[in-house]
Each structure stands twice: as C-alpha cells, then as structure tokens.
Amino acid sequence: MIEDDESLSTMVAEYLSSIGLQITTRPTAADGLSTLDESAFDALILDVMLPDMDGFDVCRRIRATSDIPILMLTARGDEMDRIVGLELGADDYLPKPFNPRELLARLRAILRRQQGPTNRHTSVLRFGRLEIDRDQRCVRVDDEERPLTGYQFDLLSALAENPGRVMSRETLMDRVKGESLEAFDRSIDVHISRIRATIEDDPKRPRRVITVRGAGYVFARQQN
C-alpha cells in the first residue's frame, strides 16, 4: 500500500493483518516503487495524492512493466480522478473515506481475477482475427498480443462468452467483480473504451463491442 496518511495506512494494515493478509505500507511513491522492484506482491493499493509524485504517474510507470492489480484510492466524489486512473490501467478504485470491509471485498475481487480461469474457462475463444485465450488470460489480434488489464480482460471475456446478448452495466459489474458492490457506473464505459482501443480497427466505429443505447453492450459474433 502506497499511502502517505499514516493513520489510514495503519488502520488498513491492522484490519487486513487481522484476517491473515500480509501488507507492506510505504508513505511515498519513491519508497513504494523501490519496494515493488525488490519484492513480489499480489496487489497494490495506491493513493492518488502522494507527497513526491502524482499517483497517476506512479500507475503509469508500474503499468509499463507490470500487470499487478492496482486498486486506487481517490478523493471522495472526484469523478475525474476515477476516470483517469482507469484509463491509465488501474483495475478498480475506492473513494475516501471508505469502509475497510469494502476495501477487502474489492481486493478479493481483483485477486480472484488475477488467479485466472476456473475449470470451465479452459479454451480459446476465436472470432475471426480476434482470439481470447482464457488459459493464458491474453488477447490476440492477427496473432499479435494486445495488452489489457485484468479487469478489462474479464469484461471482454464476459461479453464474448455471450455473443449477441445485450448485457447491462450492472450485469457486467456483477459478472466481473463477483460481488454486488456499489459501483461507479461510468467506469464500465471507460474500460470498454480501452478495450475498443485495443481490439478494434477503428475504436470510434466499433464493430465488435457495440453500444446498445439505454441497455448496455453486446459482443458481435460476426462483424459487418
């Protein structure tokens, strides 16, 4: 956890430790990045406001070399912070102040996604030039691997496993998070935008992940 608020990081560390999780806290971006380079972690809790570096810059630097799940802590009600963080590759966000039980629920959700597919997800989905490998958790277009965060991969998989079916934002959030949590509805739109930028020839005119106005999204089995 990279967080300069000592009282907050202490509270989170005590709560997570009480249920058997190991947590390392660092008060600055420099200390946090150094620790990430030296040791392996399952997930990162990253504050946006840090004394020596913007949390968004930290997220950008980490995403250049690592796919570690990132849960960002944002100012309460600051919608733009959430959008920017998701666009930079964060897997989830949590506004301050927060209930530590919700923090735990969100951590467990991204950790489940990181663990990979269950037995029923053991095949490669192929749609023309697009391949979704659920064993390796990667996406390829024309045999070239395209980068997606864990959250975005699971969103795309949920859509691709139900081609032709319109899926609401609420349904997608439930499928991906695995829990019914209060969610920032527009975050799905940001992730879908990033997915389109990764797999579509023209993200502004998508032919694979289609918006159904007022209803949600649908994965097109065949492109027009």
Secondary structure, 3 states (H helix, E strand, C coil): CECCCHHHHHHHHHHHHHCCCCCCCECCHHHHHHHHHHCCCCCEEEECCCCCCCHHHHHHHHHCCCCCCEEEEECCCCHHHHHHHHHCCCCEEEECCCCHHHHHHHHHHHHHHHCCCCCCCCCEEEECCEEEECCCCEEEECCEEECCCHHHHHHHHHHHCCCCCCECHHHHHHHHHCCCCCCCCCHHHHHHHHHHHHHCCCCCCCCCEEEECCCEEEECCCCC
